[in-house]
Amino acid sequence: MMLFFNNLQRKMFLITSIIIFVLVSLLFYFEYSRDKRSLYNQIVTHMKENSFTIRNSIESVRIPMLIQAILEEYAENILRYKDPMTGEKHDPFEISPHEIHVVNKESIIMASTRSELIGRQLEEALGHREEGMRTVLKGKASYSVEQMEHSGVRVIDVSVPIRHEGMIIGVLHYVEPYVKLEAMFRESFLHHLIFALVMIIFLSLFLNLFINKMVIKPIQDLSGAMDRITVGGTGDLIPVTTEDEIGRLAGSFNDMSQALNQREKELKEYTVKLEDMVDERTKKLRESQDQLVQTEKLASMGKLAGYIAHEINNPIGIIVSRAECILMDAAERHYPDSLLRDIDVIKKHANRIASITKGMLTFSRKSPGEFRDVDINSVIAETLLLFEKQFLMHDIKIDSVVDNSFPAISGNSTQLQQVFFNIFSNALDVLQDGGDIKIRSYTDSDGMVHITVSDNGPGIPQEHMDKIFEPFFTTKQEKKGTGLGLSVTYGIIKDHHGQIKVHSNKDEGTTFEILLPLKKMCEEGLL
């Protein structure tokens, strides 16, 4: 039973069928009642017409024998459904009279289709009181119609007055059996019942087909589409066939379905993008790990270079001191000039080695972070000395024009040397086939020192300009760069209250511009 009511289509069928049954039943009741009243009224009218016809014939004669003959003739013709005057069939109801009586004012039966009742009192003969007949005899009504039991049979009797010269002299009492009227009622009931059943079946089928098409089917389509979405399917569109609430609901679902499809499409695109981003981040993470390993290697190499430079300094110092002693004793010992020239060359190159190792020690030594007076031009010159051999090997020309007149700046020479080391190292990488490096330094009216380092290399693409100071960003080949040089450079310049700018266009070279405050700017607290 519960399964039956879990189905909307069955519930709608049951509800509509009950409503149709109730409405058609009411219609059947009212139509049958109206038809029943109509049949009754027609029969009563028919009886009245027969009564008036017989009464008119009786009023034309007053001889009892003739009256009896007239009654018998009329009764016989009515039984045969013929008009006594024309002989034509006239009874459409096929109802024959049960009895016809002519009663005088004393209620004595003067003539009757039942001859055994002639001369008897009507109410005594019939066994019941005739109120309608009494009313007609008194002239209070032009006729009377009554339903009653007559000899155990339900009948309809009609009483009409018989007049002579305007005076009521008796009553014609016309009796019809009710049983045939009941048969007509049953036949009418059967016809109405069949019509009602046909109406119930037809309307139920039609209305339920209509509801199924206009309500159930769209809801089933909507439910099916929602089920497909629930199990992970696409949001299919359902047809919108009406503009009512169901149609608007279907339209709203289609809008939601399209929005879901769009969201799913966007989600797939986001998923693809996210996968690409994850792949890219994973790749960068691996590169960063490789760069960190490379950085660690470089740090170890830096420590090793410092250790080697320290170890080289001792024998180099001995070589320089021995060369100086030989040159000092040359006049006394009369060494050949060629030997003295060779010893002088040895001394110069030994001093050069000492300068290089001193720079390496300075660069590899951990900076204490203290700011002192720094000659920025000297820092640039010392850093260039570290690259002198490499620049020469790659045919790189240095054009250095510096202003030696401005005072010292406040800074950390080791950190500043690392700044220029990184910039020169990048220039060396892009000028492997030769080129020019221009170095300029000057002060402006605001007390800032400007240092520019320009090369005529391939330049930096515009899409990389906003990334060059990011940690681990590099365009160099794998394992050739860590991507930390310019990031460290940027941090050092910021620590010195300065600025670093880069100007570059593809195939037009690159210029790094460094701005550092003079010492007096720092002392006066203008930064």
C-alpha positions in Angstrom: 0.0 0.0 0.0 2.8 2.4 0.9 4.6 1.6 -2.4 1.4 2.7 -4.2 1.4 6.1 -2.5 5.2 6.5 -3.2 4.4 7.1 -6.8 3.1 10.6 -7.8 1.4 9.3 -10.9 -0.6 6.8 -9.0 -1.6 9.3 -6.4 -2.6 11.9 -9.0 -4.6 9.2 -10.8 -6.4 8.2 -7.6 -7.1 11.8 -6.5 -8.4 12.9 -9.9 -10.5 9.7 -10.2 -12.1 10.4 -6.8 -12.8 14.0 -7.7 -14.3 13.0 -11.1 -16.3 10.3 -9.4 -17.7 12.7 -6.8 -18.5 15.4 -9.4 -20.1 13.0 -11.9 -22.0 11.3 -9.1 -23.4 14.7 -8.1 -24.2 15.5 -11.7 -25.8 12.0 -12.0 -27.9 12.7 -8.9 -29.2 16.1 -10.0 -29.8 14.9 -13.6 -31.6 11.8 -12.5 -33.7 13.7 -10.0 -34.6 16.3 -12.7 -35.5 13.6 -15.2 -37.5 11.8 -12.5 -39.4 14.9 -11.7 -39.9 15.5 -15.4 -41.3 12.0 -16.0 -43.6 12.4 -13.0 -44.9 15.8 -14.2 -45.4 14.5 -17.7 -47.4 11.5 -16.5 -49.5 13.7 -14.2 -50.1 16.1 -17.1 -51.1 13.1 -19.3 -53.5 11.8 -16.6 -55.0 15.3 -16.3 -55.5 15.6 -20.0 -57.2 12.2 -20.1 -59.3 13.2 -17.1 -60.4 16.5 -18.7 -61.3 14.7 -21.9 -63.4 12.1 -20.2 -65.0 14.8 -17.9 -65.9 16.9 -21.0 -67.6 13.9 -22.6 -69.5 13.1 -19.4 -70.7 16.7 -18.9 -72.3 16.5 -22.3 -74.7 13.8 -21.1 -76.3 13.0 -17.8 -77.8 9.6 -18.4 -76.1 7.1 -16.0 -76.1 4.3 -18.6 -74.4 6.6 -21.2 -71.9 7.7 -18.6 -71.0 4.1 -17.8 -70.6 3.4 -21.5 -68.4 6.4 -22.0 -66.1 5.3 -19.1 -65.9 1.8 -20.5 -65.2 3.1 -24.0 -62.5 5.5 -22.8 -60.9 2.9 -20.6 -60.8 0.4 -23.5 -59.3 3.0 -25.9 -56.8 4.1 -23.4 -55.8 0.5 -22.8 -55.3 0.2 -26.5 -53.5 3.6 -26.6 -56.1 5.1 -28.9 -57.8 8.5 -28.8 -61.5 7.9 -28.2 -62.4 10.7 -30.7 -59.8 9.9 -33.5 -58.8 6.4 -32.8 -55.1 7.4 -33.1 -52.5 6.0 -30.7 -51.7 8.8 -28.1 -50.2 7.3 -24.9 -46.5 7.9 -25.1 -45.9 6.4 -21.6 -47.6 3.1 -22.3 -49.5 3.4 -19.0 -53.1 2.0 -18.9 -55.6 3.3 -16.3 -56.0 1.2 -13.2 -59.5 2.5 -12.5 -61.9 5.4 -13.5 -64.8 6.4 -11.2 -67.6 9.0 -11.5 -68.7 10.1 -8.0 -71.6 12.4 -7.1 -71.5 15.0 -4.4 -72.3 12.4 -1.7 -69.2 10.5 -2.8 -71.4 7.7 -4.2 -69.9 5.9 -7.2 -72.3 6.5 -10.0 -70.2 4.9 -12.8 -66.9 2.9 -12.7 -64.6 0.7 -14.7 -65.2 -1.7 -11.9 -68.9 -2.3 -12.0 -69.0 -4.0 -8.6 -68.2 -0.7 -7.0 -71.2 1.2 -8.5 -73.5 2.5 -5.8 -70.9 2.3 -3.0 -69.3 5.1 -1.2 -65.9 5.8 -2.8 -63.8 6.0 0.3 -65.5 2.9 1.7 -64.9 1.0 -1.5 -61.3 2.1 -1.8 -60.5 1.7 1.9 -58.9 5.1 2.4 -59.9 8.8 2.7 -59.8 10.9 -0.4 -58.8 14.4 0.8 -58.1 15.6 -2.7 -61.5 14.5 -4.0 -63.2 16.3 -1.1 -61.2 19.5 -1.9 -62.4 19.3 -5.5 -66.0 18.6 -4.6 -66.0 21.7 -2.3 -64.7 23.8 -5.3 -61.5 24.7 -3.5 -59.3 23.3 -6.3 -59.7 22.8 -10.1 -58.1 19.4 -9.7 -56.1 17.3 -7.3 -53.2 14.9 -7.6 -52.4 12.4 -4.9 -50.1 9.4 -4.3 -51.5 6.6 -2.1 -52.0 2.9 -1.5 -55.0 1.5 -3.3 -55.9 -2.2 -2.6 -52.2 -2.8 -1.7 -51.0 -1.1 -4.9 -49.2 2.3 -5.0 -51.1 4.5 -7.4 -51.5 8.1 -8.6 -55.0 9.4 -8.6 -56.3 12.6 -10.3 -59.7 14.1 -9.3 -61.4 16.7 -11.6 -64.8 18.3 -11.0 -67.9 17.5 -13.2 -70.0 20.6 -13.7 -73.5 21.3 -14.9 -74.6 24.8 -15.6 -71.5 26.0 -13.6 -72.4 23.9 -10.5 -70.2 21.0 -9.3 -72.3 17.9 -9.4 -69.6 15.3 -9.0 -66.0 14.2 -9.5 -64.1 12.2 -12.1 -61.6 10.0 -10.2 -58.8 8.8 -12.5 -56.3 6.2 -11.1 -53.0 5.2 -12.6 -50.7 2.4 -11.2 -47.3 3.6 -10.0 -45.5 0.4 -10.8 -45.1 1.3 -14.5 -43.8 4.8 -13.5 -41.2 3.1 -11.3 -40.2 1.0 -14.2 -39.6 4.1 -16.2 -37.6 5.5 -13.3 -35.4 2.4 -13.2 -34.9 2.7 -17.0 -33.9 6.4 -16.6 -31.7 5.5 -13.7 -29.9 2.8 -15.7 -29.4 5.2 -18.7 -28.0 7.9 -16.4 -25.8 5.4 -14.6 -24.3 4.1 -17.8 -23.7 7.6 -19.0 -22.1 8.5 -15.6 -19.8 5.5 -15.7 -18.7 6.3 -19.3 -18.1 9.9 -18.2 -16.1 8.8 -15.2 -13.9 6.4 -17.3 -13.4 8.9 -20.1 -12.7 11.9 -18.0 -10.4 10.0 -15.7 -8.4 8.7 -18.6 -8.4 12.0 -20.4 -7.5 14.1 -17.3 -4.8 11.7 -16.2 -3.3 11.6 -19.7 -3.4 15.4 -19.6 -1.8 15.6 -16.1 0.7 12.9 -17.1 1.8 15.0 -20.1 1.7 18.4 -18.5 2.8 17.6 -14.9 4.1 14.1 -14.4 6.2 13.8 -17.5 8.0 17.1 -17.0 8.6 16.2 -13.3 9.9 12.8 -14.3 12.2 14.5 -16.9 13.4 16.9 -14.2 13.9 14.1 -11.7 15.8 12.0 -14.2 18.1 14.9 -15.1 18.7 15.6 -11.4 19.5 11.9 -10.8 22.0 12.0 -13.7 23.6 15.1 -12.1 23.7 13.3 -8.7 25.6 10.3 -10.0 28.1 12.6 -11.7 26.6 13.0 -15.2 26.4 16.2 -17.2 23.5 18.6 -16.6 21.3 17.8 -19.6 18.7 20.3 -20.7 15.1 19.3 -20.5 12.4 20.5 -22.9 10.3 23.5 -21.8 6.8 23.0 -23.3 4.7 25.4 -21.2 5.0 28.8 -19.6 3.3 27.8 -16.3 5.0 26.9 -13.0 6.2 23.6 -14.3 7.7 25.3 -17.4 9.3 28.0 -15.2 10.7 25.2 -13.0 12.1 23.4 -16.0 13.6 26.7 -17.2 15.2 27.3 -13.8 16.6 23.8 -13.9 18.0 24.4 -17.4 19.6 27.6 -16.1 21.1 25.7 -13.2 22.2 22.9 -15.4 23.9 25.3 -17.8 25.6 27.0 -14.8 26.7 23.6 -13.5 28.1 22.7 -16.9 29.9 26.0 -17.1 31.2 25.5 -13.5 32.3 22.0 -14.4 34.0 23.2 -17.5 35.7 26.0 -15.5 36.6 23.4 -12.8 38.2 21.2 -15.4 40.1 24.1 -16.8 41.2 25.1 -13.3 42.2 21.5 -12.6 44.3 21.5 -15.8 45.8 24.9 -14.8 46.4 23.6 -11.2 48.1 20.5 -12.6 50.3 22.7 -14.8 51.0 25.0 -11.8 51.8 22.0 -9.6 54.1 20.6 -12.3 55.7 24.0 -12.7 56.1 24.5 -9.0 57.4 20.9 -8.7 59.9 21.6 -11.5 60.9 24.9 -9.8 61.2 23.1 -6.5 63.5 20.5 -8.0 65.5 23.3 -9.7 65.7 25.1 -6.3 66.9 22.0 -4.7 69.5 21.6 -7.4 70.4 25.3 -7.0 70.7 24.9 -3.2 73.0 21.9 -3.7 75.0 24.0 -6.2 75.0 26.9 -3.7 76.3 24.6 -1.1 79.0 23.4 -3.4 79.9 26.9 -4.2 80.0 27.8 -0.5 82.3 24.8 0.0 84.4 25.9 -2.9 84.6 29.4 -1.4 85.8 28.0 1.8 88.3 25.8 0.0 89.4 28.8 -2.1 90.0 30.8 1.1 92.0 28.0 2.6 94.1 27.6 -0.6 94.6 31.4 -0.8 95.8 31.4 2.8 98.2 28.5 2.1 99.5 30.2 -1.1 100.1 33.5 0.7 102.9 32.0 2.9 105.2 30.7 0.0 104.3 33.7 -2.1 105.5 36.0 0.8 108.8 34.1 1.0 109.2 34.3 -2.8 108.7 38.1 -2.8 111.0 38.6 0.2 113.7 36.4 -1.4 113.4 38.2 -4.7 113.8 41.6 -2.9 116.9 40.3 -1.1 118.4 39.2 -4.3 117.7 42.6 -6.0 119.2 44.4 -2.9 122.4 42.3 -3.1 122.6 42.5 -6.9 125.1 45.4 -7.0 127.6 43.7 -4.6 127.3 40.3 -6.2 127.4 41.6 -9.8 124.5 39.4 -11.1 123.9 39.5 -14.8 121.2 42.0 -16.0 119.2 39.2 -17.6 119.0 37.4 -14.2 117.9 40.6 -12.5 115.2 41.2 -15.1 113.9 37.7 -14.5 113.9 38.1 -10.7 112.0 41.4 -11.1 109.4 39.6 -13.3 109.1 36.9 -10.6 108.6 39.6 -7.9 105.9 41.4 -9.9 104.0 38.2 -10.6 104.4 37.0 -7.0 102.9 40.4 -5.9 100.1 39.9 -8.4 99.4 36.4 -6.9 99.5 38.0 -3.4 96.9 40.6 -4.5 94.6 38.0 -6.0 94.8 35.7 -3.0 94.2 38.7 -0.7 91.0 39.5 -2.7 89.9 35.9 -2.5 90.5 35.9 1.2 88.5 39.1 1.6 85.7 37.8 -0.5 85.5 34.4 1.2 85.8 35.8 4.7 82.5 36.1 6.6 81.6 39.7 6.9 81.1 41.0 10.4 78.3 43.3 9.2 80.0 46.5 10.5 79.9 49.6 8.4 83.1 51.6 7.9 84.4 54.3 5.6 84.6 52.7 2.1 86.2 54.0 -1.1 83.8 52.6 -3.6 86.1 53.1 -6.5 88.8 51.0 -4.8 86.2 48.3 -4.2 85.4 48.3 -7.9 89.1 48.2 -8.9 89.8 45.3 -6.5 86.9 43.3 -7.9 88.0 44.0 -11.5 91.3 42.6 -10.6 89.7 39.2 -9.8 88.2 39.1 -13.3 91.2 40.6 -15.2 92.5 37.2 -16.6 89.0 36.0 -17.6 88.1 39.3 -19.3 91.4 39.1 -21.3 90.7 35.5 -22.3 87.2 36.4 -23.7 88.3 39.6 -25.4 86.2 41.8 -23.0 87.3 45.4 -22.9 86.9 47.5 -19.8 86.1 51.2 -20.1 86.2 52.6 -16.6 85.7 56.3 -15.9 85.3 57.0 -12.2 85.2 60.2 -10.1 87.9 60.0 -7.4 86.9 63.4 -5.9 83.9 62.4 -3.9 84.4 61.3 -0.3 83.9 57.9 1.2 80.6 56.2 1.8 79.5 54.3 4.9 79.3 50.6 4.1 80.7 47.1 4.3 83.5 46.7 1.7 83.2 42.9 1.6 79.5 43.0 0.9 79.9 45.8 -1.7 82.7 43.7 -3.4 80.2 40.8 -3.6 77.7 43.2 -5.3 80.2 44.1 -8.1 81.5 40.5 -8.2 77.9 39.3 -9.0 77.4 42.1 -11.7 80.8 41.4 -13.4 80.1 37.7 -13.2 76.8 38.1 -15.1 78.5 40.4 -17.7 81.2 37.7 -18.2 78.5 35.1 -18.8 76.8 37.1 -21.6 80.0 38.3 -23.2 81.7 34.9 -23.9 82.4 36.0 -27.5 83.8 39.4 -26.5 82.3 42.8 -25.8 82.6 46.0 -23.8 81.9 46.8 -20.2 81.6 50.5 -19.2 81.9 51.6 -15.6 81.0 55.0 -14.5 80.8 56.7 -11.0 79.7 60.2 -10.0 77.8 62.1 -7.3 74.6 64.1 -7.7 73.4 67.2 -5.9 71.4 65.1 -3.5 74.5 63.5 -2.0 74.0 60.1 -3.7 76.8 58.2 -5.5 75.8 56.7 -8.8 77.7 53.7 -10.2 76.6 52.3 -13.6 77.9 49.1 -15.1 76.9 48.6 -18.8 77.5 45.8 -21.2 76.7 45.4 -24.9 75.4 41.8 -24.5 72.1 40.4 -25.7 70.0 42.2 -23.1 67.2 40.9 -20.9 63.8 40.0 -22.3 61.0 42.3 -21.0 59.0 39.3 -19.6 62.0 38.6 -17.2 62.6 42.2 -16.0 60.3 41.9 -13.0 61.8 38.6 -11.9 65.6 39.1 -12.1 65.9 40.0 -8.4 63.8 37.0 -7.3 65.7 34.2 -5.5 66.6 31.3 -7.7 65.5 33.0 -10.9 68.1 32.4 -13.6 68.2 32.2 -17.4 71.6 30.5 -17.4 72.0 26.9 -18.4 71.4 24.2 -15.8 74.2 23.9 -13.1 75.8 27.1 -14.4 74.0 29.5 -12.1 72.1 29.4 -8.8 69.8 32.4 -9.4 70.9 33.9 -6.0 73.5 36.5 -7.2 71.2 39.4 -8.1 68.9 38.5 -5.2 71.8 38.8 -2.7 73.0 42.0 -4.5 69.5 43.6 -4.1 69.5 42.7 -0.4 73.0 44.2 0.2 72.1 47.5 -1.6 68.9 47.8 0.5 71.0 47.2 3.7 73.2 50.1 2.6 70.1 52.4 2.2 70.6 52.4 -1.5 68.8 51.5 -4.7 69.6 49.2 -7.6 68.0 49.6 -11.0 68.3 47.7 -14.2 67.8 49.1 -17.8 67.7 46.6 -20.6 66.2 45.8 -24.0 66.7 42.7 -26.0 69.8 42.8 -28.2 70.6 46.3 -26.8 72.7 45.4 -23.7 72.1 45.8 -20.0 72.9 48.6 -17.5 72.9 48.2 -13.8 72.6 51.5 -11.9 73.5 51.6 -8.2 72.7 54.5 -5.9 74.5 54.7 -2.5 74.4 57.6 0.0 77.5 59.4 1.0 78.7 59.1 4.6 77.5 62.6 5.5 73.9 61.6 4.4 73.9 58.7 6.9 75.4 60.9 9.7 72.9 63.6 9.3 70.0 61.1 9.4 68.6 62.1 6.0 67.8 58.5 5.0 
